[in-house]
Amino acid sequence: PEKGAAHKLTLETNKAPVNLLELFSELNCEAEAGQASCVAMKMCSGEIVTILAAKNSQKYRIQSDSFSSLHVVMKQFLTKIRRYFDKIGGVQKLVVSFPGPIPLQEYFDIIDMRFELRVRQRSYREMLSQRAQQFRAVQRRLLTRFKDKTPTPLQNMDTLLEGTYQQILAIADADLQTTKSLETADHALSVGTKLLLLLVGLWCPGLDDKQVGILESALTPNVNSADDVGWEESVDASVTMLLRTCLAKTSKEQAAIVTQLKM
């Protein structure tokens, strides 16, 4: 278990803290004396997520240096603790809440990073298209020279062809690396969105299933760079529609023009 972490989320309950080693008994954890209130998990990607139970209050803290790794552990923790108290029973039902604040800055950082990768990928592909056109143009000129019965100097076109070819290889490699980074960013944004929706549900316990469904349909966790319409454009359109309809307070707000997202 790690005591310090970059990202920390605190959950509050109306029940006494449970033994985390008992809650996660399938992990076969080996704990030292006094460590029953702390469990750490290592993700496949190497990040460590730690769950801490308070000794003198009804709070739990989930922390990690990776923001996107918090979701799966928090979801598993909520499932297990609800199942644990459902099995025990009692007059008072378990209530889990998130006091806030919602980690919007961390979420916005993920969005910004992914958007920058999208812009970079588009730039590389535009350059790749330009270099490919240049390569074909030089090829045509060289073929014309070679077919000419009267030999003429190549005027360094062979050097230009080789240089263009090397540029195409370099840009294609950079585009491939950006695509791989974008796939990682897609995953980070997807789980980050799921975590945000989960926290909003805990932060606002008054939301019913229909309202949570509307929020999830607008702020969708389905992220795929291969889609024709980007996640940012889709969410921008959905949130704009919500602001003009069910979230609008006045008719003036409904008629307001929202600036279109441009990349």
KARA-V893286 format. One record per backbone hydrogen bond with DSSP energy under -1.0 kcal/mol. CO is the residue of the C=O (numbers start at 1). NH is the residue of the N-H. E is the energy in kcal/mol with one decimal. If there is no record, write none. Layout:
co={CO	CO}
nh={NH	NH}
e={E	E}
This chain:
co={7	9	11	12	19	20	22	24	25	32	35	36	37	39	41	43	47	49	50	51	52	58	59	60	61	62	63	64	67	70	71	72	73	74	75	76	77	78	79	80	81	82	83	84	85	97	102	103	104	105	106	107	108	109	110	111	112	113	114	115	116	117	118	119	120	121	122	123	124	125	126	127	128	129	130	131	132	133	134	135	136	137	138	139	140	141	142	143	144	154	156	157	158	159	160	161	162	163	164	165	166	167	168	169	170	171	172	173	174	175	176	177	178	179	180	181	182	183	184	185	186	187	188	189	190	191	192	193	194	195	196	197	198	199	200	202	204	208	209	210	211	212	213	214	215	218	224	230	231	232	233	234	235	236	237	238	239	240	242	245	250	251}
nh={64	62	60	97	23	24	25	27	28	35	38	20	53	51	49	46	43	41	63	39	61	13	54	11	52	9	50	7	70	74	75	76	77	78	79	80	81	82	83	84	85	86	87	88	89	12	104	107	108	109	110	111	112	113	114	115	116	117	118	119	120	121	122	123	124	125	126	127	128	129	130	131	132	133	134	135	136	137	138	139	140	141	142	143	144	145	146	147	148	157	160	161	162	163	164	165	166	167	168	169	170	171	172	173	174	175	176	177	178	179	180	181	182	183	184	185	186	187	188	189	190	191	192	193	194	195	196	197	198	199	200	201	202	203	204	98	207	212	213	214	215	216	217	218	219	220	227	234	235	236	237	238	239	240	241	242	243	244	247	248	254	255}
e={-2.2	-2.9	-2.6	-2.9	-2.2	-2.4	-1.1	-1.6	-1.3	-1.9	-1.4	-1.3	-2.9	-3.5	-3.1	-1.6	-3.4	-2.9	-2.6	-2.3	-2.8	-2.4	-2.6	-3.3	-3.0	-2.5	-2.8	-2.2	-1.3	-2.6	-2.9	-1.8	-2.6	-2.5	-2.1	-2.3	-2.7	-1.9	-1.9	-2.3	-2.0	-1.9	-1.8	-1.6	-2.4	-2.9	-2.7	-1.4	-3.1	-2.1	-1.4	-1.9	-2.8	-2.3	-2.2	-2.5	-2.3	-1.6	-2.0	-2.3	-2.3	-2.6	-2.3	-2.1	-2.5	-2.2	-1.9	-2.3	-2.6	-1.9	-2.1	-2.6	-2.0	-2.0	-2.2	-2.6	-2.2	-2.1	-2.4	-2.1	-2.2	-1.9	-2.4	-2.5	-2.1	-2.1	-2.5	-2.0	-1.0	-1.5	-2.1	-2.4	-2.0	-2.6	-2.5	-2.2	-2.2	-2.0	-2.3	-2.0	-2.2	-2.8	-2.5	-2.1	-2.2	-2.6	-2.1	-2.2	-2.2	-2.3	-2.0	-2.2	-2.4	-1.9	-1.8	-2.3	-2.3	-1.8	-2.3	-2.5	-2.3	-2.5	-2.0	-2.3	-2.0	-2.3	-2.2	-2.5	-2.2	-2.5	-2.4	-2.0	-1.6	-2.5	-2.4	-1.1	-1.9	-2.3	-2.2	-2.1	-2.3	-2.5	-2.1	-1.5	-3.1	-1.1	-1.5	-2.2	-2.8	-2.5	-2.1	-2.2	-3.0	-2.1	-2.0	-2.0	-2.5	-1.6	-2.7	-1.1	-1.5	-1.5}
